[in-house]
Amino acid sequence: MCEIYVKADPILYESRSRSLRIHGAVTKIRLENLFWDILAELAESDGYTTNQLIAKLYDELVEYRGEIDNFASFLRVSCLRYLTLKKGAGASTKPDLSVVGRAVAG
């Protein structure tokens, strides 16, 4: 079983920083390449660029929590939640992300 993980292409877990603007302020986010790929998939499925999606997530998190302690970790967890929801919905079906909103609101 471990071969599935151990034989992963090292480029996937190599970290990469990207600069982007959130409300005019330039910021850098450092994530592993695989997370950047997942964010790009999620953004495309919703009709956003990756930067637009990240800015939207930032805004919604600030609105809901009032502050952000570790935004890069939040993005990683968001990617994993997306994959979990996608798996539950079936690989060819877009996950129903409203489930996340209902779970948070309750």
N, C-alpha and C positions, 0 to 999 in steps of 0.2 A: 504494500500500500504506500509506503513512504516514497517509492520511486516516482509516483505521480507528482509529488511535491519537490523532491530533491532534484529531479531532472528538469525543473522549470528553467526556462531561459533566464539567465541572470539579468538581462535587460529589463525584465518585468519588475524586479525588486530594486533596481537602481533608482535612486532618488533624483528628482529633477525639480528645480525651482522655476516658477513662472511669475512674471510680473503682470499685474492687471490693475485696472482702475475700479475702485468702488466709490461712487459718489465723488469722482474727481481726484481722490487720493490714490496714489500709486502704492501698491502693497505687493509683497512677494509671498507666495505660498509654495512650500516644499512638500511634495508627495512622491510616492513611488510611481513609476510609469504605469503600472497596472491600474492604479486608482485614477490617473489621468485618462486612461482609455475608457474606464467605466463612466467617469463623468462626461466624457465626450458622447458616449452612447446614450446616456440619460438625457443630456442636453438635446441631442438630435431628435430623440423620440418625442420631445416636448416642443420642438421648433425653435430652440435657442442655440446660441453659440455656447461654448463652455464657459467663457467669461460672463456672459449674460446669466447663465444658470447660477454660477457662483455668487454673483451680485444679488440675485433674487433670493437664494438661500440665506445669504448674509442678512438681507433686509428682514426676511421672515423670522430668522432666529433672534435678531435684535428686538423685533416687535413682540415676539412670544416670551423671550427670556429677559430682555432688558440689557443683557451684557453677553460677551462672548469670552470664555476663558481660553479655549484652545480650538480655533476654527479649523485647523488642519485635521485634528482628530475628529471633529464633527463631520468633515467631508468624508473621511475614511469610513466612519460609521454609516453615513448616508449611503455610500456606495454598497456597503454590505447589506444594508436594509433593502436597497433597491434589488440587489441580486436575490435576496431571500424572497421578496414579494414576487419577483419575476419567476422564480422557480415554482412558487406556489400557484402562479397563474398559468404556467406552461411556458416553455421556451419561446414559442412563436407569438405569444400574447403579451401585450403591454400590461404591466402590473397595475392594479387598481390602487393608486397612491392615496386615494381618499381614505383608505383604511388607516393610514398613518395619521391623518388629521383627526379621525374619529377617536383613535386610541389616545392621542394626546389630549383631546378636549375632554375626554371622560375621566 
